[in-house]
Amino acid sequence: MVWWLGYDFFISYCHESESYAKGLYDSLSRKYVCFLDRAPEGIQAGETVGDSISAALKKSRILVVVWSPAVATNEWPRAECRFFAAVRPDRRLIPISPAPYSSDLPQILFASELQMLQDELERWIQTVNSVVPESFVPDGQQLAIVEGGLADLRGSTPSSETLTKLLESYDGTSVPTTARRIMCAVYTVLLGLSIGLWMYYAGGVARQVVEQLQQNPYGTAGVSEVQDASTSEFLLRAIVRDRQVAAAARAHKLSDAEEWRRLCQLLNDYHYYQWWSCLGFGYDGIALEIHGLPDLLETPAAALPEGIVDLRIYAQQLPDDWITLLKSKRELKLLSISVDTLETPESLAAILGELSLSELRLSKCRDFTRQWLAGLNKQTRSGLNTLYLSQLPELKVQAAEDEDQFTAMLLNCRHLNKLTLDQLWGCRFSDNFFQVLLQKHPSLCDDGSIKIDPDTILEGAILRIDAIPGCTCKLEVLDFPDL
């Protein structure tokens, strides 16, 4: 309730007049919302007014300062007075004092001998584009209350006349506490209904987008919502082929580039509305599978859709313009690239260094070498937990030195727990490769999984995983090519 309607009264006091301040708080809080300043006495060197105090002052309608002799030497209440006068110049500041201190009270409240206080005030007030007031001059909106029957407020309680004046000083815009609670409850219900209606509407729009995609040449097999039984999360799986884009372009009388842009916009709409329909709970994102599109459109006409967590690209060639699109996909978790040639292999290596991938799949890339893999930066290697390498003709591991370097690269992938080496015709791994990898790798040896093509194992090598102490890795020799 306070965060929305604020405080009616902010009560500032020094410790010696605490009983009087508590009396004010107890009496006023029966009808009004009050903030009682319980900050430590005084501002010492290096201290600042707490965030809760300054936030409460910004949201208060009236500042009440309980006078005591300590106010003349205490920087804390004077800081609150000057801050309140700066951020709330249209609100009332009401000092309460006994008769002996009433005449010089306004000047004392704004007096400050410490440059530190002035500097701190300027820093606080910069956030609200106000100026630090140099003095306090009561006007028609200001009021000073004098407890005429008391010589000292210490140990005293507020008189009925003072309470009456405080209540009369209020500008009448207050809402009683009970009414405030009712209003907050009503607005909370209305807010909840509004959010619920918006989520229902967003879910309907997301379903319409899926139906619209399925009615196009992409077909129900190309665009579907898939649920992961292990996590209960679902994502939209979209399989886009170059011939489907070309057919849809002809049907909509658009160019291939315009049809791709239209498809990306539909996927963006789905991601936006689907996220809002569940506020992100249980929704994983979009899995996009592209077949031949880089060959059809060498220069993509649109950025990749938002919300992609799984991207698989199959093509003859991957131009640099398509590689550049990956740069902004920080949410991407799985990247699979199966292309014959990369226009600039170094570009892909640089982009991978900016992503936080958990799974990387590379196949058929003629330009992929062992040095290129070793050049992946530390961030990329440390985030991987699945690495799939297949049909990479230039990846050569033949000599013992080559094997040691390849092993060192895999050891740097410290979170790797799934490794597949399939149809790597330029590689021949010895027993030592598996022994060193499974003895020293922090995660592969512990319930990890290795799948390897028998053609990549040196003739005569005997794989004895059970002979490695503490190793529970599952080693599978592929009988058939894992295409």
N, C-alpha and C positions, 0 to 999 in steps of 0.2 A: 504494500500500500504506500509506503514512504517513497519508494523509488519513482512512483508515478505522481502522487499528490504533494510530496515534500513535507516539510515541518511548518507548523504554525508559529512556534516560539523556539528560539535557540537561547538557552540560558548559559551565560558565561559567568564564571566566578573564580575566586581564589580559595584555596583550601580552608582558610580560616573562617570563611562565611558559608561553609558547605551545608550546615543545617538550614540556613535561610533559603539557599538555592534548592535544597531538596523539598522544603515546604512549598516553594513556588511550583516545582515540578509536580508534586502530588496533587496540588489544587488545580492546576491548569490542565493536567493530562486527563482529568475526568471527562472533559469535553473536547480538548484540542490535542493535537499530536505535537509533542515537545521533544527537544533534544537537550540533554543535560551534559554539559561539558565536564568530562572527568579526566581531562588531560593532566599530566604532571605539572606541578607549579613551576612557572618560569620557562624561558627559552635560554638554554645554555649554548655556549659556542659549539657550532656544528650541528645543532638540532634544527628541525623545521616543523612547521605545523603538520600534523598527520593528515594523510589523505582523507580519512573519515571526517575530520573536523572541517577541512576546507570544502568537502563535498556537501556536508550538512549546511554550512553557511550559504552555499550557493542555492540550496533548495529551501531556505527558511524565509518566512514572511516578516518576522520581527526578531530583532536581536535584543535580548534583555541582559544588561550587565549589572551584576550585584556588586555594589561598591563595598570595599574594605580598605583599610590603610595599605595593604600589600599591593593594591592596584597601582599606586603611585610609583612603585619600584619594580613591578612585575611586567615583563615584556609580553607575556602570553595574551592577556585580555586586550591589550592595546593592538597587538597584531590582528586579533579577530575583529576588532572594531574597524580598523582601517581597511582590512580585506573586505568586510561586509559592505562598507560604504562605497567601495570601488565596484564590486560586482553587483550590488543591489542598491544603487543610488535612489531608486524610487520606493524603497522599503523603509520601515521605521526602525530606528535604533533608540532604545529606551533604557537609560541608566536609572537605577534605583539606589538612592543614597540617604543616609541620615542627614539631618539638618546641618551639622557642622561642615559637611563636605560638598554641599550642593552648588556653591557659587563657582568654584574653579574646576568642577568636574569635566565639562566638555574639553577644556584645554589639556587636562591631565590624560584623558583617554587617548588623545591623539599625539601626545608628546612622545618623542623617542630620541634617546641619546646614542643608541647603538647603530652604527652604519650597517652592521650585519643585518639588522631587522629591516632596514630600508631596502637593502639589496634583495633579501628574501622576498619581501612584498612585491617588488618589481618583477621577480621571477614568477611568482604565483599568478600575478594579475596579467602577465603577458598572454596567458592561455585564454583570457576572455576579452582581450583588446580593450582594457580599461586603463585608467591612470590612477596613481596612488594619491589619495586626497591628503593635503597637507594639514587640514584642520577640520574641526567639526563645528558647524554653525547650525543650531536648531532652527527649523523653519516650520511651516504649517503642518508638515507631515511628521515632525519630530516631537518628542515629548520626554521630559525628565520628571520622574516621580520621586518625591521626597517623603520618607517615612518620618513625619514630623514628631511622632511620639517616641522615637528611638534615638539614642545617642550613638549607638553602634549596632550594626547588623549581625555581628558575630554572636552566635548562640541564640539568635532571635528567630521568630517565625513571621511570615508576611501578614500584614494586617488586612482586614476585610476591605478597607478603603483602597489599598494598593491593588488588591486583586480586582476590585471593581473598575479602577482606572485602566488596568491592563486589558480587561475584557472590553471596556468602552473604546479603547484605542484601536482595537481590531477593526479592519475596514469592512467587516461584514461578508467577506468572500469565503469565509471558512465553511466547511461542511462538518457537522458533528461526527464524532468517531464512529458511532453506530451506522450512520448513513454512509460514511466512507467505506466501511466494511461491506455494506450491501452493494454499493456502487462497484467496488472492486470485484466482488463475487459475480455481479452481473456482467461486467466487462470481461472477466476471465472466461465466463461461459460463452459470451459472444465471440471472444477471440478463439476459443477452442472450436466452436462451430464453424467459424470462418476458415480456420486451418483445415478442419475436416472436409468442408465443402470443396476447398481448393485441391486437396489431395485426391478427392473423388473425381473432380473434373480433370486433373492432370492424368490420373490413371486411365480415364476414358480416352483422352487425346492420344496417349501412348499406344493404346490398343488400336485406335484408328490408324495410326502410322504403320503399325505392323500389318494390318489388313490391307492398307494401301500398297505396301511393298509386295505383299503376297499376291495381289491381283495383277501386278506387272509381270513382265517376262522373267523376273528373278525367281518367281515360283515359290511354293511353300517349302520346298527342299532347300532353297537358297537363303531364306530369311525365316528364322524360327527362334522362339524363346526356349532356352535350355536350362534346366535346373540341375545343380550339382548336389547329388544325394548326400555327399560327405559333409558339406558345409551348409546345406539348405539355402544357399545363395543361387540366384539365377542371373543369366546374362543373355543378351541378344546375340545370336550367332548369325552373321551375314556372310554368305559365300557369293562373291561377285566375280563373274567371268567376263572376259572381254567381249565375247559374242553376245552375252546377255545385255551388256551396256549398249552395244551397237544396235541390237534389236529394239531395245527400249527407246533409243534415240530416234530410230525411224518411226516407231509408234507415236512418239510425242512430237515428231517433226522438229527435233533438236539436233545439234551437232553432238558428237561423242563427248567432247569436253563439257558442253552444257548439261548433258545427261548425267555425267559424273558429278558435276556440281550440284545438280538436283538431288541425286542420291545421298550425297554428303549432308545436304541440308535436312533431308528426311531423317537420317540417322542422328543428326544433332538434335532435332526436335524430339525424337524418341528418348534420347539420353536425358534431356532437360526435364521433360514431363514425367518420365519414369522415376527419375531421382526424387522429384517433388511428391510423387504419389506415395512413396514410402519413406521419404526423408533420408534416403540412402541406406536404410536398414534392409538387409537381405538382397540388395541389388549390387551386383559385382561390376557391371559395365557392359561393354560391347566387345565381342570377339569378331574380328574382321579378317576374312580370308580372300585374298586377291589373286586371281589367275589371269595372267597375260595382259593385265591393264597397263603396266609400264611399257609394254611393247606397242599397245594401241595408242597411248598418250605419252609421248616422251616428256612433255612438259605438262604436269598436272594443272588442271584449271582451278582447283580448290584445295584447301588444306584438308588433311585427314580429319574425320569427325572427332568430336570431343568424346571423352569417356572410354577410349579404346584401351583395354587392358591386355588384349591378346591379338597380335597382328602377325599374319602369315602371308608372305609374298612369294608367288611362283611366277617366274618370267624367264625369257631368254636373256634379257639385259636389264640392269637396274641403273638408270641414269642418275646423275648427281642431284637433279631437281627432286627426285623422289626420295633420295637419301636425306636431303635437307628437311623434308617434311617430318622426319622422325625427331628432329631436334627439340620440338616443343612438347613431345609426348612423355612428360615426366611420370605420368600415371601408368605407363606401359610396363607390364610384368613379364610377358612372354613375347619374344621376337623370333620368328622363324623366317629365314631367307633361303630360298632355293632358286638360284639363278645361275645361268652359265657364266656370265661375265659381269663384273662391276666396272662402271665407267672410271671411277677413281677409288680403289680400295682404301686409300688413306682417309678419304672422307667418311666412309662408314666406320672406320676405327675411331676417328675423332668423335663422331656422333655417339657411338656406344659409350664413350667415356662420360657423357653427360646424362645417361639414362641410369635408372636404378632397376635393372633387370634381375629377375630371379630365375629365368629360363632362357637360354640362347640355343637356337638350332641353326646350323649352317650346313648347307649341302650343295653340291654341284658347282661351287664357285671355283673356277679355274685359277683365279688370282689369289686364292687364299693359301698362305704359306705358314710355316711354323714361326717365322720371325714376326709375322703379322699378329698371330695369336699371342705371342709373348709380349707384344707391344701394348696390349690392353692395359689401361691404367689400374691402379690399385682399387679404386672405388668399384669399377666394373667387375673385377675378379672377385672381390670380397662379397659382393651381393649375389653371385650366382649360386644356385643350389642344384641346377640341372644343366648339363652341357651335352649337346648332341652334335656329333661331327660325322658327316657321311659324304662319300663320293667327292672327296677333295683331292684331285690328282696332284696338286703342287705341295700338299702337306707330306713331307718326307721325313721319316724317322728310320734311319738305317744303321748308322754307326753308334757306338756307345756314347759318344759325346752328344749326338742328336737326342738320344734317349734321356740322358741326364738333363738336358735343357727342357725337354718336354715334360719330364717329371717335375722339375722345379716350378714350371708354370702352373701345373695342376695343384701342386702343394700350396701355391699362393691363393688358389680358390678355396679358402678355408672353410666355407660353408657348403661346399659341393657334396651332395649325397647321392646324385644320380649321374652316371657317366656312360655314354654310349659311343663306341667307336666302330662304325659300320662302313665296310667297303672302302677302307683307306688303303688303296693298293700301293701307296708309296711308303707304308709303315710296316715294320717288323719288330715286334716287342718281345723281349726276353723275359725269363723268370725274374730277373733282377728288377725290371720295371714294376711288376706287380708286388714284389716283396717290399720294395722301398715305399711305393705309393700307399700300400695298406698298413704298413707299420708306422708311417710318419704322418699320414693325412689325418687331421683331427676329426673329420666327420665321415669320410668314406669307410673307414675301418669300423665305425660304430653304426650298424644297421644300414649301411649304404648299399648301393646297387651299381654293378658294373656289367654292361652288356658289350660283348666284343665279337667281331667277325673272326672266325678261325683263320682266315687268310692273312690277318694282320699279326699272327703269332708265329714266332720263329719255329721252324721244324725241330722237334725234339724237346721243346719247352714243356715242362710239367707244371700245371697250375695247382698248387696245394694250398688253398686258402686255410684249410683246417690246421695247417702246420704253423700258422702265424698266431702267437699268443694274444688272446683278448680280441681277436678280429671276428666280427659277426657280419661281415659284408657278404652280400649275395652276388656271386659271380656267375653270369650266364653266357655261355658260348653260343652265339647265334648259329643255328643250323641252316637258316635260309636268310637271304638278304632282307633286312628290315627296311623296306621301301616306304 
